[in-house]
């Protein structure tokens, strides 16, 4: 594999790991949230993160690489189950998840600004990056001091 393609595969595999981490931490958060609408929204995000993994893994395979098959365990411990396990209250859980989404978005934004990524792969990364920006925006709006009229106030 050419050096450039190896670099692209490494970038994609790092993103796949982040999406696996996001799936684990979203699922962990869902088990702690009392608000059904919030749980449903995080469930929808899990579905999107799974789609990201599938799309990126298929690109890695097409490039002749081996897609990452799991997250970065240290990251899951740091950002997922252990941290969430100590949190009490929907707001604290959603704040932690927002932090995780801010980090994911930053990684995707960094990836799309890397030089030398083939345009078809770049198009996929830009679409996923937009998904992450939308996730991040949802958490920001949900955690805003004045909740939307339809949202349950957070404790
Ligand atoms: Fe996300």
Backbone and ligand atoms as CSV (ligand in chain L), in Angstrom:
chain,resi,resn,atom,element,x,y,z
A,1,UNK,N,N,0.856,-1.195,0.000
A,1,UNK,CA,C,0.000,0.000,0.000
A,1,UNK,C,C,0.891,1.244,0.000
A,2,UNK,N,N,0.532,2.193,-0.858
A,2,UNK,CA,C,1.321,3.435,-0.932
A,2,UNK,C,C,1.256,4.172,0.408
A,3,UNK,N,N,2.272,4.980,0.650
A,3,UNK,CA,C,2.389,5.656,1.940
A,3,UNK,C,C,1.170,6.534,2.229
A,4,UNK,N,N,0.709,7.242,1.164
A,4,UNK,CA,C,-0.442,8.140,1.342
A,4,UNK,C,C,-1.684,7.345,1.758
A,5,UNK,N,N,-1.872,6.188,1.101
A,5,UNK,CA,C,-3.056,5.379,1.432
A,5,UNK,C,C,-2.954,4.827,2.846
A,6,UNK,N,N,-1.733,4.473,3.252
A,6,UNK,CA,C,-1.566,3.996,4.639
A,6,UNK,C,C,-1.961,5.093,5.616
A,7,UNK,N,N,-1.602,6.330,5.270
A,7,UNK,CA,C,-1.942,7.454,6.151
A,7,UNK,C,C,-3.469,7.626,6.212
A,8,UNK,N,N,-4.125,7.516,5.048
A,8,UNK,CA,C,-5.590,7.659,5.020
A,8,UNK,C,C,-6.232,6.544,5.837
A,9,UNK,N,N,-5.733,5.316,5.688
A,9,UNK,CA,C,-6.281,4.190,6.455
A,9,UNK,C,C,-6.114,4.438,7.954
A,10,UNK,N,N,-4.961,4.968,8.351
A,10,UNK,CA,C,-4.732,5.250,9.778
A,10,UNK,C,C,-5.719,6.298,10.282
A,11,UNK,N,N,-5.958,7.337,9.481
A,11,UNK,CA,C,-6.927,8.384,9.876
A,11,UNK,C,C,-8.316,7.769,10.026
A,12,UNK,N,N,-8.706,6.963,9.034
A,12,UNK,CA,C,-10.051,6.370,9.061
A,12,UNK,C,C,-10.199,5.415,10.244
A,13,UNK,N,N,-9.158,4.644,10.526
A,13,UNK,CA,C,-9.254,3.698,11.646
A,13,UNK,C,C,-9.356,4.413,12.986
A,14,UNK,N,N,-8.684,5.548,13.099
A,14,UNK,CA,C,-8.808,6.334,14.338
A,14,UNK,C,C,-10.257,6.823,14.501
A,15,UNK,N,N,-10.854,7.257,13.380
A,15,UNK,CA,C,-12.240,7.731,13.428
A,15,UNK,C,C,-13.192,6.584,13.746
A,16,UNK,N,N,-12.912,5.397,13.180
A,16,UNK,CA,C,-13.742,4.222,13.485
A,16,UNK,C,C,-13.689,3.932,14.986
A,17,UNK,N,N,-12.501,4.007,15.565
A,17,UNK,CA,C,-12.374,3.775,17.014
A,17,UNK,C,C,-13.193,4.781,17.811
A,18,UNK,N,N,-13.135,6.043,17.376
A,18,UNK,CA,C,-13.909,7.077,18.075
A,18,UNK,C,C,-15.400,6.794,17.983
A,19,UNK,N,N,-15.850,6.320,16.811
A,19,UNK,CA,C,-17.277,6.008,16.662
A,19,UNK,C,C,-17.663,4.817,17.536
A,20,UNK,N,N,-16.776,3.804,17.634
A,20,UNK,CA,C,-17.061,2.696,18.555
A,20,UNK,C,C,-17.144,3.209,19.995
A,21,UNK,N,N,-16.210,4.089,20.355
A,21,UNK,CA,C,-16.249,4.673,21.710
A,21,UNK,C,C,-17.564,5.422,21.934
A,22,UNK,N,N,-17.982,6.183,20.908
A,22,UNK,CA,C,-19.215,6.965,21.025
A,22,UNK,C,C,-20.414,6.036,21.211
A,23,UNK,N,N,-20.429,4.914,20.472
A,23,UNK,CA,C,-21.539,3.950,20.607
A,23,UNK,C,C,-21.602,3.451,22.050
A,24,UNK,N,N,-20.442,3.058,22.594
A,24,UNK,CA,C,-20.410,2.536,23.963
A,24,UNK,C,C,-20.849,3.591,24.979
A,25,UNK,N,N,-20.336,4.819,24.823
A,25,UNK,CA,C,-20.675,5.820,25.838
A,25,UNK,C,C,-22.130,6.275,25.696
A,26,UNK,N,N,-22.659,6.328,24.448
A,26,UNK,CA,C,-24.082,6.672,24.281
A,26,UNK,C,C,-24.962,5.609,24.939
A,27,UNK,N,N,-24.597,4.323,24.722
A,27,UNK,CA,C,-25.410,3.247,25.305
A,27,UNK,C,C,-25.366,3.315,26.826
A,28,UNK,N,N,-24.175,3.589,27.351
A,28,UNK,CA,C,-24.020,3.727,28.798
A,28,UNK,C,C,-24.863,4.899,29.308
A,29,UNK,N,N,-24.825,6.008,28.566
A,29,UNK,CA,C,-25.607,7.186,28.966
A,29,UNK,C,C,-27.103,6.873,28.926
A,30,UNK,N,N,-27.533,6.147,27.877
A,30,UNK,CA,C,-28.959,5.821,27.747
A,30,UNK,C,C,-29.468,5.050,28.962
A,31,UNK,N,N,-28.602,4.194,29.515
A,31,UNK,CA,C,-29.030,3.385,30.657
A,31,UNK,C,C,-29.182,4.239,31.919
A,32,UNK,N,N,-28.634,5.459,31.880
A,32,UNK,CA,C,-28.692,6.318,33.072
A,32,UNK,C,C,-29.721,7.435,32.968
A,33,UNK,N,N,-30.199,7.715,31.752
A,33,UNK,CA,C,-31.104,8.860,31.560
A,33,UNK,C,C,-32.522,8.497,31.965
A,34,UNK,N,N,-33.180,9.423,32.660
A,34,UNK,CA,C,-34.558,9.157,33.073
A,34,UNK,C,C,-35.558,9.622,32.017
A,35,UNK,N,N,-35.152,10.557,31.163
A,35,UNK,CA,C,-36.076,11.139,30.184
A,35,UNK,C,C,-36.132,10.272,28.921
A,36,UNK,N,N,-37.336,9.782,28.594
A,36,UNK,CA,C,-37.492,8.845,27.474
A,36,UNK,C,C,-37.138,9.497,26.140
A,37,UNK,N,N,-37.486,10.781,25.982
A,37,UNK,CA,C,-37.181,11.466,24.717
A,37,UNK,C,C,-35.669,11.594,24.525
A,38,UNK,N,N,-34.957,11.886,25.611
A,38,UNK,CA,C,-33.491,11.966,25.528
A,38,UNK,C,C,-32.888,10.602,25.203
A,39,UNK,N,N,-33.433,9.550,25.840
A,39,UNK,CA,C,-32.931,8.196,25.543
A,39,UNK,C,C,-33.141,7.871,24.071
A,40,UNK,N,N,-34.305,8.219,23.548
A,40,UNK,CA,C,-34.608,7.938,22.139
A,40,UNK,C,C,-33.653,8.704,21.223
A,41,UNK,N,N,-33.374,9.958,21.584
A,41,UNK,CA,C,-32.459,10.759,20.755
A,41,UNK,C,C,-31.061,10.148,20.750
A,42,UNK,N,N,-30.586,9.725,21.908
A,42,UNK,CA,C,-29.261,9.095,21.959
A,42,UNK,C,C,-29.260,7.767,21.199
A,43,UNK,N,N,-30.394,7.071,21.236
A,43,UNK,CA,C,-30.506,5.838,20.451
A,43,UNK,C,C,-30.370,6.118,18.964
A,44,UNK,N,N,-30.956,7.233,18.524
A,44,UNK,CA,C,-30.828,7.624,17.108
A,44,UNK,C,C,-29.374,7.963,16.778
A,45,UNK,N,N,-28.692,8.596,17.723
A,45,UNK,CA,C,-27.273,8.904,17.500
A,45,UNK,C,C,-26.437,7.618,17.423
A,46,UNK,N,N,-26.774,6.628,18.257
A,46,UNK,CA,C,-26.068,5.342,18.208
A,46,UNK,C,C,-26.195,4.739,16.808
A,47,UNK,N,N,-27.427,4.783,16.254
A,47,UNK,CA,C,-27.652,4.247,14.907
A,47,UNK,C,C,-26.753,4.964,13.899
A,48,UNK,N,N,-26.643,6.286,14.037
A,48,UNK,CA,C,-25.793,7.039,13.106
A,48,UNK,C,C,-24.322,6.677,13.292
A,49,UNK,N,N,-23.890,6.529,14.546
A,49,UNK,CA,C,-22.486,6.170,14.789
A,49,UNK,C,C,-22.183,4.786,14.209
A,50,UNK,N,N,-23.154,3.866,14.302
A,50,UNK,CA,C,-22.955,2.531,13.704
A,50,UNK,C,C,-22.819,2.650,12.185
A,51,UNK,N,N,-23.636,3.530,11.582
A,51,UNK,CA,C,-23.543,3.730,10.132
A,51,UNK,C,C,-22.173,4.307,9.773
A,52,UNK,N,N,-21.678,5.225,10.598
A,52,UNK,CA,C,-20.343,5.785,10.335
A,52,UNK,C,C,-19.283,4.679,10.339
A,53,UNK,N,N,-19.368,3.796,11.348
A,53,UNK,CA,C,-18.410,2.689,11.425
A,53,UNK,C,C,-18.482,1.853,10.150
A,54,UNK,N,N,-19.711,1.504,9.733
A,54,UNK,CA,C,-19.870,0.651,8.549
A,54,UNK,C,C,-19.315,1.328,7.296
A,55,UNK,N,N,-19.632,2.614,7.136
A,55,UNK,CA,C,-19.163,3.327,5.940
A,55,UNK,C,C,-17.642,3.429,5.915
A,56,UNK,N,N,-17.057,3.793,7.050
A,56,UNK,CA,C,-15.597,3.968,7.095
A,56,UNK,C,C,-14.892,2.623,6.940
A,57,UNK,N,N,-15.457,1.572,7.558
A,57,UNK,CA,C,-14.840,0.245,7.471
A,57,UNK,C,C,-14.841,-0.232,6.022
A,58,UNK,N,N,-15.918,0.052,5.304
A,58,UNK,CA,C,-15.973,-0.392,3.914
A,58,UNK,C,C,-14.952,0.363,3.064
A,59,UNK,N,N,-14.722,1.641,3.368
A,59,UNK,CA,C,-13.691,2.400,2.636
A,59,UNK,C,C,-12.307,1.817,2.942
A,60,UNK,N,N,-12.050,1.520,4.224
A,60,UNK,CA,C,-10.741,0.959,4.605
A,60,UNK,C,C,-10.501,-0.350,3.848
A,61,UNK,N,N,-11.536,-1.207,3.781
A,61,UNK,CA,C,-11.392,-2.476,3.060
A,61,UNK,C,C,-11.110,-2.228,1.584
A,62,UNK,N,N,-11.824,-1.262,0.991
A,62,UNK,CA,C,-11.602,-0.944,-0.431
A,62,UNK,C,C,-10.183,-0.459,-0.690
A,63,UNK,N,N,-9.573,0.157,0.325
A,63,UNK,CA,C,-8.194,0.642,0.183
A,63,UNK,C,C,-7.187,-0.481,0.455
A,64,UNK,N,N,-7.696,-1.680,0.788
A,64,UNK,CA,C,-6.802,-2.807,1.058
A,64,UNK,C,C,-6.365,-2.892,2.506
A,65,UNK,N,N,-6.999,-2.114,3.370
A,65,UNK,CA,C,-6.615,-2.114,4.789
A,65,UNK,C,C,-7.528,-2.979,5.623
A,66,UNK,N,N,-7.198,-3.067,6.892
A,66,UNK,CA,C,-7.982,-3.834,7.864
A,66,UNK,C,C,-8.670,-2.832,8.786
A,67,UNK,N,N,-10.013,-2.768,8.737
A,67,UNK,CA,C,-10.688,-1.775,9.595
A,67,UNK,C,C,-10.562,-2.095,11.083
A,68,UNK,N,N,-10.461,-1.059,11.900
A,68,UNK,CA,C,-10.473,-1.242,13.354
A,68,UNK,C,C,-11.778,-1.938,13.725
A,69,UNK,N,N,-11.687,-2.905,14.652
A,69,UNK,CA,C,-12.879,-3.699,14.976
A,69,UNK,C,C,-13.443,-3.345,16.350
A,70,UNK,N,N,-12.822,-2.409,17.023
A,70,UNK,CA,C,-13.317,-2.009,18.339
A,70,UNK,C,C,-12.772,-0.623,18.653
A,71,UNK,N,N,-13.287,-0.066,19.740
A,71,UNK,CA,C,-12.832,1.253,20.147
A,71,UNK,C,C,-11.487,1.193,20.849
A,72,UNK,N,N,-11.086,2.356,21.304
A,72,UNK,CA,C,-9.866,2.462,22.095
A,72,UNK,C,C,-10.282,2.283,23.556
A,73,UNK,N,N,-9.939,1.126,24.112
A,73,UNK,CA,C,-10.448,0.764,25.435
A,73,UNK,C,C,-10.132,1.831,26.482
A,74,UNK,N,N,-8.931,2.402,26.407
A,74,UNK,CA,C,-8.569,3.436,27.397
A,74,UNK,C,C,-9.533,4.610,27.297
A,75,UNK,N,N,-9.912,4.951,26.044
A,75,UNK,CA,C,-10.824,6.067,25.839
A,75,UNK,C,C,-12.208,5.745,26.403
A,76,UNK,N,N,-12.639,4.494,26.188
A,76,UNK,CA,C,-13.957,4.101,26.704
A,76,UNK,C,C,-13.967,4.212,28.222
A,77,UNK,N,N,-12.860,3.777,28.827
A,77,UNK,CA,C,-12.778,3.853,30.281
A,77,UNK,C,C,-12.784,5.309,30.725
A,78,UNK,N,N,-12.038,6.131,29.998
A,78,UNK,CA,C,-11.921,7.536,30.399
A,78,UNK,C,C,-13.213,8.311,30.149
A,79,UNK,N,N,-13.857,8.032,29.003
A,79,UNK,CA,C,-14.979,8.883,28.609
A,79,UNK,C,C,-16.327,8.200,28.762
A,80,UNK,N,N,-16.303,6.896,28.857
A,80,UNK,CA,C,-17.560,6.163,28.801
A,80,UNK,C,C,-18.043,5.662,30.131
A,81,UNK,N,N,-18.005,4.367,30.276
A,81,UNK,CA,C,-18.688,3.721,31.387
A,81,UNK,C,C,-18.250,4.241,32.751
A,82,UNK,N,N,-16.927,4.337,32.963
A,82,UNK,CA,C,-16.453,4.659,34.307
A,82,UNK,C,C,-16.869,6.067,34.705
A,83,UNK,N,N,-16.606,7.024,33.793
A,83,UNK,CA,C,-16.959,8.412,34.092
A,83,UNK,C,C,-18.470,8.541,34.255
A,84,UNK,N,N,-19.213,7.968,33.311
A,84,UNK,CA,C,-20.667,8.076,33.392
A,84,UNK,C,C,-21.195,7.387,34.637
A,85,UNK,N,N,-20.529,6.294,35.038
A,85,UNK,CA,C,-20.985,5.538,36.191
A,85,UNK,C,C,-21.022,6.370,37.463
A,86,UNK,N,N,-20.149,7.383,37.512
A,86,UNK,CA,C,-20.071,8.197,38.725
A,86,UNK,C,C,-21.028,9.384,38.672
A,87,UNK,N,N,-21.666,9.596,37.528
A,87,UNK,CA,C,-22.485,10.803,37.384
A,87,UNK,C,C,-23.911,10.560,37.862
A,88,UNK,N,N,-24.473,11.593,38.454
A,88,UNK,CA,C,-25.851,11.518,38.924
A,88,UNK,C,C,-26.651,12.631,38.247
A,89,UNK,N,N,-27.786,12.259,37.692
A,89,UNK,CA,C,-28.660,13.256,37.098
A,89,UNK,C,C,-28.491,13.341,35.588
A,90,UNK,N,N,-29.623,13.582,34.910
A,90,UNK,CA,C,-29.604,13.637,33.450
A,90,UNK,C,C,-28.681,14.736,32.935
A,91,UNK,N,N,-28.691,15.883,33.616
A,91,UNK,CA,C,-27.866,16.984,33.115
A,91,UNK,C,C,-26.378,16.614,33.121
A,92,UNK,N,N,-25.926,15.985,34.205
A,92,UNK,CA,C,-24.510,15.611,34.299
A,92,UNK,C,C,-24.145,14.598,33.205
A,93,UNK,N,N,-25.050,13.645,32.964
A,93,UNK,CA,C,-24.794,12.636,31.932
A,93,UNK,C,C,-24.744,13.304,30.557
A,94,UNK,N,N,-25.693,14.197,30.289
A,94,UNK,CA,C,-25.727,14.867,28.982
A,94,UNK,C,C,-24.526,15.795,28.807
A,95,UNK,N,N,-24.083,16.437,29.892
A,95,UNK,CA,C,-22.874,17.278,29.819
A,95,UNK,C,C,-21.660,16.433,29.425
A,96,UNK,N,N,-21.548,15.248,30.044
A,96,UNK,CA,C,-20.420,14.366,29.724
A,96,UNK,C,C,-20.485,13.924,28.268
A,97,UNK,N,N,-21.697,13.623,27.793
A,97,UNK,CA,C,-21.855,13.202,26.405
A,97,UNK,C,C,-21.564,14.341,25.445
A,98,UNK,N,N,-21.932,15.559,25.846
A,98,UNK,CA,C,-21.618,16.692,24.981
A,98,UNK,C,C,-20.096,16.817,24.829
A,99,UNK,N,N,-19.369,16.638,25.934
A,99,UNK,CA,C,-17.905,16.691,25.866
A,99,UNK,C,C,-17.355,15.663,24.885
A,100,UNK,N,N,-17.929,14.476,24.922
A,100,UNK,CA,C,-17.492,13.406,24.027
A,100,UNK,C,C,-17.794,13.773,22.567
A,101,UNK,N,N,-18.952,14.389,22.329
A,101,UNK,CA,C,-19.323,14.771,20.961
A,101,UNK,C,C,-18.483,15.942,20.452
A,102,UNK,N,N,-18.132,16.859,21.342
A,102,UNK,CA,C,-17.252,17.966,20.951
A,102,UNK,C,C,-15.913,17.399,20.472
A,103,UNK,N,N,-15.426,16.397,21.209
A,103,UNK,CA,C,-14.152,15.772,20.853
A,103,UNK,C,C,-14.250,15.035,19.511
A,104,UNK,N,N,-15.338,14.272,19.330
A,104,UNK,CA,C,-15.532,13.566,18.054
A,104,UNK,C,C,-15.583,14.545,16.896
A,105,UNK,N,N,-16.345,15.626,17.083
A,105,UNK,CA,C,-16.480,16.620,16.013
A,105,UNK,C,C,-15.114,17.206,15.676
A,106,UNK,N,N,-14.317,17.511,16.705
A,106,UNK,CA,C,-12.989,18.089,16.468
A,106,UNK,C,C,-12.118,17.116,15.659
A,107,UNK,N,N,-12.215,15.821,15.957
A,107,UNK,CA,C,-11.430,14.838,15.201
A,107,UNK,C,C,-11.864,14.793,13.740
A,108,UNK,N,N,-13.184,14.827,13.504
A,108,UNK,CA,C,-13.655,14.813,12.112
A,108,UNK,C,C,-13.261,16.104,11.394
A,109,UNK,N,N,-13.348,17.232,12.088
A,109,UNK,CA,C,-12.962,18.502,11.459
A,109,UNK,C,C,-11.473,18.488,11.106
A,110,UNK,N,N,-10.663,17.886,11.980
A,110,UNK,CA,C,-9.231,17.781,11.689
A,110,UNK,C,C,-9.000,16.842,10.501
A,111,UNK,N,N,-9.763,15.758,10.444
A,111,UNK,CA,C,-9.585,14.779,9.365
A,111,UNK,C,C,-9.913,15.394,8.005
A,112,UNK,N,N,-11.007,16.159,7.921
A,112,UNK,CA,C,-11.394,16.709,6.612
A,112,UNK,C,C,-10.426,17.812,6.166
A,113,UNK,N,N,-9.628,18.338,7.082
A,113,UNK,CA,C,-8.679,19.380,6.684
A,113,UNK,C,C,-7.299,18.803,6.345
A,114,UNK,N,N,-7.155,17.465,6.465
A,114,UNK,CA,C,-5.883,16.834,6.101
A,114,UNK,C,C,-5.686,16.897,4.595
A,115,UNK,N,N,-4.464,17.224,4.144
A,115,UNK,CA,C,-4.214,17.219,2.706
A,115,UNK,C,C,-4.104,15.785,2.172
A,116,UNK,N,N,-4.447,15.609,0.916
A,116,UNK,CA,C,-4.180,14.337,0.244
A,116,UNK,C,C,-5.243,13.281,0.404
A,117,UNK,N,N,-6.371,13.617,1.009
A,117,UNK,CA,C,-7.448,12.624,1.115
A,117,UNK,C,C,-8.227,12.613,-0.201
A,118,UNK,N,N,-8.382,11.444,-0.814
A,118,UNK,CA,C,-9.118,11.371,-2.091
A,118,UNK,C,C,-10.512,11.997,-1.967
A,119,UNK,N,N,-10.962,12.672,-3.032
A,119,UNK,CA,C,-12.187,13.477,-2.934
A,119,UNK,C,C,-13.416,12.653,-2.577
A,120,UNK,N,N,-13.485,11.411,-3.057
A,120,UNK,CA,C,-14.679,10.621,-2.735
A,120,UNK,C,C,-14.707,10.277,-1.237
A,121,UNK,N,N,-13.536,10.018,-0.665
A,121,UNK,CA,C,-13.462,9.738,0.776
A,121,UNK,C,C,-13.738,11.023,1.557
A,122,UNK,N,N,-13.208,12.122,1.045
A,122,UNK,CA,C,-13.424,13.412,1.705
A,122,UNK,C,C,-14.923,13.728,1.780
A,123,UNK,N,N,-15.649,13.412,0.718
A,123,UNK,CA,C,-17.093,13.683,0.700
A,123,UNK,C,C,-17.793,12.913,1.819
A,124,UNK,N,N,-17.383,11.661,2.031
A,124,UNK,CA,C,-17.985,10.857,3.102
A,124,UNK,C,C,-17.640,11.468,4.456
A,125,UNK,N,N,-16.363,11.840,4.628
A,125,UNK,CA,C,-15.936,12.415,5.918
A,125,UNK,C,C,-16.661,13.723,6.200
A,126,UNK,N,N,-16.870,14.526,5.170
A,126,UNK,CA,C,-17.575,15.806,5.377
A,126,UNK,C,C,-19.019,15.562,5.792
A,127,UNK,N,N,-19.639,14.553,5.214
A,127,UNK,CA,C,-21.026,14.227,5.576
A,127,UNK,C,C,-21.093,13.754,7.037
A,128,UNK,N,N,-20.144,12.885,7.425
A,128,UNK,CA,C,-20.143,12.397,8.803
A,128,UNK,C,C,-19.832,13.544,9.768
A,129,UNK,N,N,-18.922,14.420,9.363
A,129,UNK,CA,C,-18.575,15.576,10.186
A,129,UNK,C,C,-19.824,16.429,10.436
A,130,UNK,N,N,-20.639,16.589,9.402
A,130,UNK,CA,C,-21.886,17.355,9.553
A,130,UNK,C,C,-22.828,16.651,10.529
A,131,UNK,N,N,-22.858,15.307,10.494
A,131,UNK,CA,C,-23.656,14.546,11.475
A,131,UNK,C,C,-23.181,14.880,12.888
A,132,UNK,N,N,-21.862,14.855,13.083
A,132,UNK,CA,C,-21.304,15.100,14.422
A,132,UNK,C,C,-21.588,16.522,14.881
A,133,UNK,N,N,-21.504,17.475,13.951
A,133,UNK,CA,C,-21.817,18.869,14.313
A,133,UNK,C,C,-23.283,18.977,14.739
A,134,UNK,N,N,-24.152,18.221,14.061
A,134,UNK,CA,C,-25.575,18.214,14.412
A,134,UNK,C,C,-25.786,17.569,15.792
A,135,UNK,N,N,-25.064,16.458,16.064
A,135,UNK,CA,C,-25.177,15.836,17.397
A,135,UNK,C,C,-24.762,16.838,18.471
A,136,UNK,N,N,-23.625,17.460,18.233
A,136,UNK,CA,C,-23.085,18.418,19.206
A,136,UNK,C,C,-24.088,19.553,19.439
A,137,UNK,N,N,-24.702,20.029,18.352
A,137,UNK,CA,C,-25.681,21.123,18.460
A,137,UNK,C,C,-26.894,20.683,19.266
A,138,UNK,N,N,-27.301,19.405,19.099
A,138,UNK,CA,C,-28.450,18.917,19.869
A,138,UNK,C,C,-28.125,18.964,21.368
A,139,UNK,N,N,-26.951,18.475,21.751
A,139,UNK,CA,C,-26.579,18.504,23.173
A,139,UNK,C,C,-26.525,19.938,23.690
A,140,UNK,N,N,-25.952,20.842,22.887
A,140,UNK,CA,C,-25.847,22.240,23.320
A,140,UNK,C,C,-27.234,22.829,23.543
A,141,UNK,N,N,-28.167,22.550,22.614
A,141,UNK,CA,C,-29.523,23.094,22.741
A,141,UNK,C,C,-30.237,22.470,23.943
A,142,UNK,N,N,-30.043,21.159,24.111
A,142,UNK,CA,C,-30.725,20.454,25.212
A,142,UNK,C,C,-30.239,20.975,26.561
A,143,UNK,N,N,-28.957,21.353,26.610
A,143,UNK,CA,C,-28.365,21.799,27.871
A,143,UNK,C,C,-28.460,23.309,28.056
A,144,UNK,N,N,-29.043,23.998,27.074
A,144,UNK,CA,C,-29.157,25.457,27.176
A,144,UNK,C,C,-30.000,25.817,28.392
A,145,UNK,N,N,-29.701,26.962,29.023
A,145,UNK,CA,C,-30.426,27.346,30.248
A,145,UNK,C,C,-31.936,27.395,30.047
A,146,UNK,N,N,-32.389,27.879,28.888
A,146,UNK,CA,C,-33.824,27.901,28.605
A,146,UNK,C,C,-34.118,26.783,27.614
A,147,UNK,N,N,-34.740,25.711,28.117
A,147,UNK,CA,C,-35.030,24.571,27.251
A,147,UNK,C,C,-36.135,24.938,26.271
A,148,UNK,N,N,-36.161,24.236,25.134
A,148,UNK,CA,C,-37.245,24.420,24.189
A,148,UNK,C,C,-38.578,24.083,24.857
A,149,UNK,N,N,-39.641,24.685,24.344
A,149,UNK,CA,C,-40.955,24.547,24.985
A,149,UNK,C,C,-41.373,23.084,25.122
A,150,UNK,N,N,-40.973,22.255,24.155
A,150,UNK,CA,C,-41.431,20.851,24.160
A,150,UNK,C,C,-40.543,19.963,25.026
A,151,UNK,N,N,-39.361,20.476,25.423
A,151,UNK,CA,C,-38.423,19.607,26.137
A,151,UNK,C,C,-38.716,19.596,27.631
A,152,UNK,N,N,-38.460,18.442,28.222
A,152,UNK,CA,C,-38.603,18.317,29.670
A,152,UNK,C,C,-37.458,19.069,30.339
A,153,UNK,N,N,-37.732,19.942,31.309
A,153,UNK,CA,C,-36.629,20.657,31.978
A,153,UNK,C,C,-35.672,19.659,32.623
A,154,UNK,N,N,-34.370,19.971,32.538
A,154,UNK,CA,C,-33.361,19.082,33.127
A,154,UNK,C,C,-33.143,19.433,34.588
A,155,UNK,N,N,-32.906,18.385,35.362
A,155,UNK,CA,C,-32.587,18.629,36.779
A,155,UNK,C,C,-31.077,18.701,36.938
L,1,LIG,FE,FE,-22.042,11.863,17.553
